[in-house]
Amino acid sequence: MLPRAAILATAIGELAIGDPFYGVFCFLALALTMVPAIHARSLDAGIPLELELVLLWLMLADMTLGNLFGLYVRVPWFDKALHLGNSVLIGAIGFLAIYVLHLTGRTRFHLWLAAVAILLVTLGIGAVWEIAEYAVDKLLGRRTQGSPGMSALDDTMIDLILDALGGVLGAILGSLYIRHSKRSRKRVEAFARAIESRDLERGSRR
């Protein structure tokens, strides 16, 4: 609950200082962490706590450190570090999603196919993010594209390369994480059992 509360506090703080765009973004991140628990009808099932903490840190690094304290401008590599961190997180969550589908019997687990799927999804999300930055700059007059000493094109291409690298790293780390963390594996497996139980309930009603 504490990571979700911290993300909520960050969202309220962004709205309080007059930045609704990033405030809404924080609320969307909060919703992302809540979806698995709501779907499973249990706060003990869903995204492992460690991933929630990583998401919280990335949100705070972007909203508070990057924008409020200006590290995006002061530190040339700050934006790239966050891009890599975000894509690693997305890759890890992608692996967990495939793992849950495997546990529920909805798909067979093929390592190479899973890796390619995670890579494509991570790149796709990264591309959507770059399009969103372009749209925000054009429509709202912001300057989200480009980094200190780097053109907008170079910035975008390096970001996409980091997205691809992060997706691969996330898939590898997600696999190792599930293998070695019994507590997190039980949490994810509880989520899978909750989904199976709901599917059985719906099947019996029909």
PEFEN-V677150 format. One record per backbone hydrogen bond with DSSP energy under -0.5 kcal/mol. NH is the residue of the N-H (numbers start at 1). CO is the residue of the C=O. Records with the same first field share a line. If there is no record, write none. Layout:
NH=CO + CO
This chain:
5=1
6=2
7=3
8=4
9=5
10=6
11=7
12=8
13=9
14=10
15=11
16=12
17=13
18=15
19=14
23=19
24=20
25=21
26=22
27=23
28=24
29=25
30=26
31=27
32=28
33=29
34=30
35=31
36=32
38=34
39=35
40=36
41=37
42=37
45=42
46=187
51=48
52=48
53=49
54=50
55=51
56=52
57=53
58=54
59=55
60=56
61=57
62=58
63=59
64=60
65=60
66=61
67=62
68=63
69=64
71=65
72=66
73=70
74=70
75=71
76=74
78=75
79=75
81=77
82=78
83=79
84=80
85=81
86=82
87=83
88=84
89=85
90=86
91=87
92=88
93=89
94=90
95=91
96=92
97=93
98=94
99=95
100=96
101=97
102=98
103=99
104=100
105=102
106=101
107=101
110=108
111=109
114=110
115=111
116=112
117=113
118=114
119=115
120=116
121=117
122=118
123=119
124=120
125=121
126=122
127=123
128=124
129=125
130=126
131=127
132=128
133=129
134=130
135=131
136=132
137=133
138=134
139=135
140=136
141=137
142=136
147=150
148=72
150=147
155=151
156=152
157=153
158=154
159=155
160=156
161=157
162=158
163=159
164=160
165=161
166=162
167=163
168=164
169=165
170=166
171=167
172=168
173=169
174=170
175=171
176=172
177=173
178=174
179=175
180=176
181=177
182=180
185=181
186=182
187=183
188=184
189=185
190=186
191=187
192=188
193=189
194=190
195=191
196=192
197=193
198=194
199=195
200=196
201=197
202=198
203=199
204=200
205=201
206=202
